Amino acid sequence: MFQAMRRIVADLANNYVGEGNFERTIRQSFLVSADMAHGVHPNFSDKHDEHHRPELQKGLVIKHNANQRYATSGITSFLFKE
């Protein structure tokens, strides 16, 4: 994955002279582990908690799990909510 990211940064930074574009970009970035979330099925909407109903086309879903199955923390969750 880093090779692909290096190529993207190199292509986007072709107007900038200097070494370390990739390292500088990583330091100034917030990397995200993206996943999919199931939306509420209209026939089974009663199966979802009233306050936690992922709706399609309504924005991001931030997943939390007590067993730490996701990389979400309080800090990363806060950054997305802002």
C-alpha positions as CSV (number, residue, x, y, z in Angstrom):
1,M,0.0,0.0,0.0
2,F,2.9,2.4,0.7
3,Q,4.2,1.9,-2.8
4,A,0.8,3.0,-4.2
5,M,0.8,6.0,-1.8
6,R,4.3,6.9,-2.8
7,R,3.3,6.9,-6.5
8,I,0.3,9.1,-5.8
9,V,2.3,11.6,-3.8
10,A,5.0,11.7,-6.4
11,D,2.5,12.3,-9.2
12,L,0.6,15.0,-7.2
13,A,3.8,16.7,-6.1
14,N,5.5,16.9,-9.5
15,N,5.5,20.7,-9.3
16,Y,7.4,20.7,-6.0
17,V,11.1,20.4,-5.9
18,G,12.8,18.5,-3.1
19,E,13.1,15.2,-1.4
20,G,10.9,13.9,1.4
21,N,7.5,14.8,-0.2
22,F,6.1,11.4,0.8
23,E,7.3,11.6,4.4
24,R,6.1,15.1,4.8
25,T,2.7,14.2,3.4
26,I,2.4,11.2,5.8
27,R,3.3,13.4,8.8
28,Q,0.7,16.0,7.9
29,S,-2.0,13.4,7.1
30,F,-4.7,11.5,8.9
31,L,-4.7,7.9,7.6
32,V,-8.1,6.1,7.6
33,S,-8.9,2.4,7.7
34,A,-12.1,2.5,5.6
35,D,-14.8,-0.2,5.8
36,M,-18.4,-0.6,4.8
37,A,-21.5,-0.5,7.1
38,H,-24.8,-2.1,6.5
39,G,-27.7,0.4,6.1
40,V,-31.1,0.0,7.8
41,H,-33.3,-2.4,5.8
42,P,-36.8,-0.8,5.5
43,N,-38.5,-4.1,6.2
44,F,-36.5,-4.7,9.4
45,S,-36.0,-1.2,10.8
46,D,-37.1,-2.4,14.2
47,K,-33.9,-4.5,14.4
48,H,-31.8,-1.4,14.8
49,D,-31.3,0.8,17.9
50,E,-33.3,4.0,17.5
51,H,-30.2,6.2,17.9
52,H,-27.8,4.0,15.8
53,R,-29.4,3.5,12.5
54,P,-27.0,3.8,9.6
55,E,-28.8,5.2,6.6
56,L,-27.6,5.0,3.0
57,Q,-26.4,8.2,1.4
58,K,-26.4,10.0,4.8
59,G,-22.6,10.3,5.5
60,L,-20.0,8.5,7.5
61,V,-20.5,5.7,9.9
62,I,-18.1,5.5,12.8
63,K,-17.8,1.9,14.1
64,H,-16.9,1.1,17.7
65,N,-16.4,-2.3,19.2
66,A,-15.7,-3.3,22.9
67,N,-13.3,-6.0,21.6
68,Q,-11.3,-3.5,19.6
69,R,-12.2,-5.1,16.3
70,Y,-12.0,-1.7,14.7
71,A,-9.2,0.9,14.8
72,T,-11.6,3.6,16.1
73,S,-10.6,5.4,19.3
74,G,-12.0,8.3,21.1
75,I,-9.6,10.6,19.4
76,T,-10.2,9.3,15.8
77,S,-14.0,9.4,16.4
78,F,-13.8,13.0,17.6
79,L,-11.8,14.1,14.5
80,F,-14.4,12.6,12.2
81,K,-17.3,14.2,14.1
82,E,-15.7,17.6,13.8
